[in-house]
Amino acid sequence: MDLDLAERVEKILAGDIRTAAKLIRDIDDGIPTSKEVLKALYPHTGRAYVIGISGFPGVGKSTLVDQMIQAYRETGKSLGVLAVDPTSPFSGGAILGDRLRMQRHGTDPEVFIRSMATRGHFGGLTRSTSSVIDVLDAMGKEIILVETVGVGQDEVDIVTTAHTTVIVLIPGMGDDIQAIKAGILEVADIFVINKSEREGLQKTINELQTMLDMNTKDTGEGTWRPPIVAAEAIKNQGVEELLSEIETHKTYLFDHATTHLREHLRKKAFSELVDTIKESFVAEMIQELERSERFEQMIDDLVEKRTDPISLCEQIMREKMNKRLK
């Protein structure tokens, strides 16, 4: 390990915010040197407890996360916070930037807040989120909160990243709950019905309870049943109960569901490895294509409809495999 690399790793392990921020920026921008630092940090990860917060836009996720930060800080916990935002079509960066609602924690050295762009990734999380979680973990953050861009049947990546996944809803979402029930029942460890002062709270609770009854009727004793927490985050109501339920779920995972926890860790490792292979392979393929004299001709052929993307992809893959077999 060269001196500069060793120094960067040492600083991050010591919790140096400036060094960590630069590394995270390099990760998000795909700077190759960031990979060497991540390799050195990986053995120091696995100590933080990761909590995912997801839900439709407008349900108050950021306000809830802001109150959770405050509540955890009152218990002396050190936190990392990742807010995954939609990507700007102009700059490629996160549209909302560092969340304004969380700005009051910006001067707290025990709270590291970072916004990241989805960059066209539709799983609710950016591809580099896992690497950034590793950085925060290595820094010594005890709790890492990951707020995703949204939730739906296809936006369930958070389940492979977080130990506890919190799905946030609001009263009156009956039709939406029915539409996404398969997705949220698979990923939710805890439901929070925020803005509980609105009309329709009990109806929403009843609908969730019915769905949970149908989903868990064939499961055995000791299976985790997601609790439902009513909250009004803007008034800091229900936040203590939420943290209590998170702690209960953590105890369940580590004391009563060790097989489930191990399976979760294996799925997380599998996802990290597959995503890394995909990213590296795609980057290599694109670089080769851009250096090729045929690349511009391929683009022209697509524009003129002389071929199609699927046929070109199949041709490229065949050539790639044949080259490696020789």
N, C-alpha and C positions, 0 to 999 in steps of 0.2 A: 504494500500500500504506500503510494507516494505521500510526501509530507503534506501537500496541500489537501489531498483527500482525507488523510488521517486527521488533520486539523478541523476540517469541516464536520467530519463524523463526531469528533470529540465535542465540538461546540453544540451540535444538535443534541447529543446525549446529555449535555449539561443544561439543555433547555434554552439555548440562545435563539431568541425570536427572529432576529435579523437573518441569521444563517438559514434557519428553517424556512423563512418566507422566501428567500432567494431560491432555495432548492425546490420549493413547491411551485414557484413560477417556472423554473426550468422543466419540471415534470409536466406541467400543463402545456408548455410550449414545445415539448418533445426534444429538449436539448440532450444529446447523447451522453454527456458527462454525468447527468443525473443518475443514470443506471448504475454507475460504479458506487455512488454514495448509497443508493438503495440496497445494493448487494451487502454492503458493510453494515447497514442498519438492521437488516432483516432478522438476525439472531437476537436482537434486542426488542423485538415486538411480541405481541400476544398478551400483554399485561393490562391493557386498557379495556374498559367495558363500553361497547359500541351500541348506541341507541339510534334507531332510524325513526324519523318522523315523516310521514307521508300523508297525502290526501289531496283532494281537488283544490285548484287555485281558489282563493277567497274564503277558505274555511278558517283562516287565522293561524296557520302553522308557525309563521315567524313570530307572532305575538306570544304564542305558547312557548316556543323555544326560548325567547327572551326571558320569560318568567321562570323557565326551568333553569336557565343559567344562574339567575339570581338565587333560586332556592338551593342549588347545588353549592354555590359559592358560600352561602351561609353555613353550610356544613363543612367548609374548608376544602372542598374538592377542587382539583385543578382540571380545567376543561379545554377541549379542542372542539370547535364548531365548524362544520362544513355546510354551506348553503349552496345547493346545486340549482342554478338559475337557467332560464332559457338563453340561448345564444343570440347575440346581436348579429343581424344579417350583414352589418357593415364592418364591424371590427373583429367579429368572431369571439368577443369576450362576453362575460356575463352581463345581461342587460341591467340588472338591479345593482350590481356591484356589492360591496359589503353592506349588509342589511342595515338600513337606517334605524329600524326598530331596536337593533342590538347595539347601537352606537354607544350607549351609556356604559357598556362593558369594555369599550375599546382601550381604555387606559389601564385596565386591570392586567398586570403581568401574568396572572394565573389563567387568563382567558385568551385563547388564540382563535380568532374568527377569520374565516376565509370563504369567499364566494368563488364558485367555479362554474364555467359554462358547460352545458350539455354537449356542445359541438356536434349537434345532429344525432346524438345517441339517444335512442328512444326507450331505454330501460329505466328511466327515472334517475340514473346515475351516469356520470361521465366515466370513461374508461380509466382515467387516472385517479379516480376517487380512492380506490383501494391502496394505491401507492401513497397518497397523501395521508390516509388514515395511518399507514405504517410510520410515516414521519412523525405525526402527532403522538402516536403510541411510543415511539422511541424517545421522544422528548420528555416522556414521563407524565403525559396527560392521563388522569385516572378515568375520566368520562369523556367520550367523544360522541357528540350529537351530530347526526347527518340528516339534514332536511332536504328532501328530494323535490324535484320540480312538479311532480304530480303523481297520480295513481290511476291505474286502470287494469284491465285483464292482462295486458302485455307489459305493464310497468311495475314489475315486481322484483327487480334486481336487488332491492334493499334487503330481501330476506336472506341472501347469501352473504351479505356484508355485516349486518347487525346481529347482536345477540338478542336484543329485544326490539320488535318492530311495533310502532304506535301508528295506528291509522286514525286520522282526524276527520270527523264528519260534522255536519251542522243539522239542526232540526229541519224537517221538511224535505229530506233527501230520499224519500221512499222510492221513487222511480229510479234514481241513480244507484241506490243500494241494490235494487233488483238487477240492474244492468251489469254491475261489476261484482256481484256477490261471489263468483267463483274465485276471482283474483284476491279480494280482500280477505276471504275466509282462509285462503291458503297462507297469506303472509302476516295477518294481524295476530299479534300476541296480546295487544291491549287496544280497545277502542276508546277514543275520546270524542264525546259530542260537545264541541265548542259552541259558543254563543247560545248557551242553554237557556238564556232568557227568552229566546224566540218561541213563537207558538209551534207546537208539534213535537216537543221534546219527548213526551211519553210515547207518542206514536212511533217515533224513530227508535226508541229503546225497545219497544215491543217487537218491531220488525227485525231488529238485530237479534233479539233473544230467540225469536222463531227460527231464524236462519241458523243460529248456533245450535239450537235443539235438533234441527234436521241434520246438521253436519256432524254432530257428535253422538248421535244415538247409538252407533255401532262401535264406539270406541270403549276401551276398557277403563277400569278404575285407575286413577292416577294420571290420566291424560289432562294436559293443560287446557282449561276453558277460558278463552279471552274475557276478561272483565270489561265492563262498560263504565266509563267515568264521565260524569256530566261536569262541564267546566265553563267558566266565563273568563278566559285568559286575560282579557283587557283589565279585569278587576282582580286578577290573581286568585280567582276562585277555582277550586278543584285541582290546583297544581300540586299541593301537598299529597292529596290522595293519589294522583298520577305517579309521583315519585315513590310512594309506598307500594303501589302495584308493580312498578318496575323492579323494586327491590325484592318483592315476593317472587316475581318471575325469575330473577337472577338466582335466588335461593333454590327455586324449583330446578333450574338448569344444572346447577353445580352440585346439588345434594340429592335430587330425586330423579333426574333425567340425564345421567352422565352418558348413556348410550346416544340419546338424542343430541347432546352437546357435541359428542365426538363426531356424529354424522354431519352436524352443522359445520364443524371445523373442516371436515373432509370435503364437503361441498364448496366451502369457501376457497380451500386450496385448489380444488379442481377448477373452479371458475377463474381464479387468478392465473393459473397456468395456461388455460385455454385462451383467455383474453390476451395474455402476453404473447403466446405463439401467433395468434391471429394478427395482432398489431405488428409484430416483427415481420411476419411473412408478407403481409399486405404492403408494408413500407418497402421491403426488398423488391417485391414484384413491380411496384409503381416506379421505383428508381430505375430498375432495368428497362422498363418500357419507355420512360422519358429519355433515356440515353439512346434508345433504339432509333434507327432511321425510319422504321416502319410506323412509329407512334403517330406522327402527324397524318400519315396515310390512313391509319385506322380511324382517326377522328373524322377525316374527310369522308371515308366510306360510310360511317354512321350518319353523318349529316345528309349525305346523298341517298341514304336508305339502300345502299348496295349490300349491306349486311346488317346484323343486329347485335346488341351487346352480349346476348347469351351465346351466340355462335362464336363471337370473338373471344369471349372468356374461355369457352371450351377449347378453342384452338390454342390459346396461350397456355392453358393448363397442360394440354397434351405435349406441347413443345417443351415445357418446363420439366415434366416428368421424364420424357425421352432423354433430355440432356443429362438428367441426374442418373439415369440408368446406364448411360454409356461409360 
